[in-house]
Amino acid sequence: MDNLVDQSVDGLAPLARRESSERVNDIAALRAFIVDGNYASGDRLPSERELIVELGMSRNALRKALDALDHDGTIWRHVGKGTFVAAQDGQPNVGAIEQLSRQMTPVRMIQARLCIEPSLAREAAIHASRSAIVQMNQAKDAARAASTWAEYETHDDLFHRRVAQASDNILLLTLFDHLNAVRRAVSGGTVVRATARPTAEHTSFDEHDRIAAAIEARDPHAAHLAMRGHIGSVSHRLFGEV
């Protein structure tokens, strides 16, 4: 019996590696399709039925590849409307982003966020789909569970993008992506951390909870205030009063 168990477990490893390799290939094929097709920010991709034929994938494999590109911000999806290409750092306005980042200070960056992100949270409270709320909460919870600052910042970034995505407005999402690209260029590597990972008392955790709760409760005013309070709190920690 022990031998049978050992053999079955040993057999799982090659299978898992093969499935992982196939998934990586599927994601690469979908990404190449977008690039080779010259799809730009805001362009709608073909339907799932068409993509299955074009890429020669099963429906399940395609959906896993779409999930991966949705998670990393390459695409934006909305039930009933389709799948769209999101703004990327490397897409055509990268020169403008670099130029803007050279002219922006961290304080000016915070001021821009205070103008834009609370409004995105308000729109999200009005328009978020159930799936958008689930994805927002997943990013929020992953940020709280992060074991390093780098991991936290990745999930924190995704949480804010999920809020923008929940606004259900491709123009507002594209605006957020450009804002976030400039923010990364302005603040990247400048924050000094005193600990190896966020502590349990890190104030952003509760602030994220309040933002997500207000959006899920469909309370635009509370969502606006919660996001404004969060960005103000981040600003106060880093720069004092702005």
N, C-alpha and C positions, 0 to 999 in steps of 0.2 A: 504493500500500500504506500509506504514512504517513497519507494522508487517511482510509483505512478504519479504521486504528487510532485516530486522533484522534476520529472520529465515534463509534466504539464506546465509547471511554472517556467522551466527553462524555455519551453516553446513559445511563451508569451513575449519574451524579449525581442526576438526577430520580428514578430508580428507587430509589436508596438513601434519598433524602429521603421518598419515598412510603411505603416499607416502615417507616422509622423513625416516621413520623406515624401509620401504622396501628397499630404496636405501642404507641405512647403512648395511642392511643384505646382499644385493647383493655385496657390496664392500668387506665385511668380507668374503663372500663365495669365491670370486675371489682371495683374498689374501691367504686364506687357501688352495686353489687349488695349488697356486704357491709353498707354503711352503711344503704341503703334497707330491707334485710331485717332491720335491728336485731339483727344478729349480734353477740354479746358475747364477751368473752374465754372461751376454752374451748369455744365452740359449734362443732359440726362443720358444715362446708359440704356442700351437695349433692355427689353424685358427679360425676366429669368428664362422664359421659354426660348427666346432667341439666343441668349448667352449659352444655354445648355448645348444648342446645336453648334454655335460658333466655336466653343471651346472643347466640345466633346466630353463634357463632364456629366456626372449624375446630378440630379437635383440636390441631393444631400451634400455632395462635395462642393457644388457651387455655393450653396448657402453658408457652408463653413468658411469658404474663401471670402465671401461677402462680409461675413461677421468679422473676420480678421482685418479687412481693409476699413470697415466701419470703425472698429476699435482703435486703429492707429490714425484715424482722421483723414484717410485718403478719399473716402466717399461719405455720402450723407443719404440716408434712406427715410422715406415716409410712406406708410401704408396708403395705398390708393393713388399716390402721385408718382412713385418711381424711385429710382436710385440716381443720385447726382454726384458729380465730381466736386469735392470740396476744395477750397483754396489751400495751396501748399506753399511752404517757405520758398521752394525752388521754382515756383511758377512765375509768370513773366514779370511781375513787379518786384522781384527780389532786389533789383538795383534801387528801387524807390524805398524799400524797407531798410536797406543798408544806409541810404542817405538820411532817412528819417531818424534812424537810431543814433546817428552821429550828432544830430541836432537836439535829441531829447535827453533830459536829465531824469534820474529816477523819480524825483518829485513830480515833474511834469507827466511822467508815465502814470503815476498814481492818480493824478487829477483827471487824466483821460479815462482811466478805468472807472473812476467815480461817475463820470458822465455817461458811460456806455453800459457797464455791466449791471447796475441796478435796473435799468430799463429792460435789459434782456431777461432778467429774473421775473420782472413783472409780466412780460409777454409770455414767458414760459408758464406762469401760473394760469394764464388764460387759454393757451393753445396746446399744452403738452399732451401727447398721447400717453396711454398707459405704458406702452413699451419704452417711451422716452423717459418716463419717471423711473421705471425699473432700472434702466441703464444708468441714470443719474445716481440712484441709490447704490448701485454696485460700485461705481467709481468712488463715491463718498466712503463706503465701507472699506474699500481697498486702501484708500489713503490712511484711514485710521489704523489699519493692520500693518502698515509698511514697517519694515525692519531697518531701513536706512533712509537718510534724507533724500538720496537720489530717487529711491523708489517712491517715497512720499510725494516728491515734486512731480513725478510722472503722473501719479494718480490724481493729485491736486489739479494739475493742468487738465487732465481728462474730465474731472468733475466740472470745472468751469466751462469746458467745451460742451459737455452734455447739457448744461443749463442753456447755453446758447442754441444748441441743436433743438432743445425742447420748445424753443420759441416758434418752431415750425415755419421759419422764414429764411430761405436760402440766402437772401441778401444780408440779413442780420448775422447769419452764421459766417458768411464770407467776411463781413466787417470784423467780427470777433477774431477770425483766424489771422487777419492782417494785424489787428491790435496785439494779439498774442505773440506774433512773430517779432514785432518791434519790442515788445516787453522782454522777450527772451534775449534779444540782442543787447538791450540796455542793461539788464540786470544779471545776465549770465555770469556766474562765478564770483559775484561781488559780495554775496551774503556769507558771513562767517558764522559757523554753527558751533555752539559750545558742547553739544552732545553728538553721539554717533547716530542717533535716530530721534524722531519726535518723541517727547515724553507724553505720558498719559494726560498731563495737564495742558498740553498744547492747545491754545485757545481756538485755533482754526477748526478743531474737531466739532466742538459744540456749535460754532458759527455755521459750519457746513450743514449740521443737523437742522438748524433753524431755517436755513435757506430751502433745503429740500422739503422740510415739513410744510412750509408756507406754499411752495409750488404744488405739492401733492394735495394740500387743502384747497387749492384753487383760490388763494387769497393774494391778488396782485399787489395790494398795498403792503402787506406783511412781507412778501417776497422782495419787493423793492427795498424796504427798510432793512431787511436781514442782509441782503447783499451789500448795501451801502455800509452797514455797520461792520461787516466782515472786512471789506477793503479798507475802511477807516482804521480798523484794528491792526491790520497788517502794516499800514502806513505808520501808525503810532509806534509799533514795535521797531520798525526800521529807521524812521526818520524823525520821530516826534510829531508835533502838530504840523499839518499841511494846510 
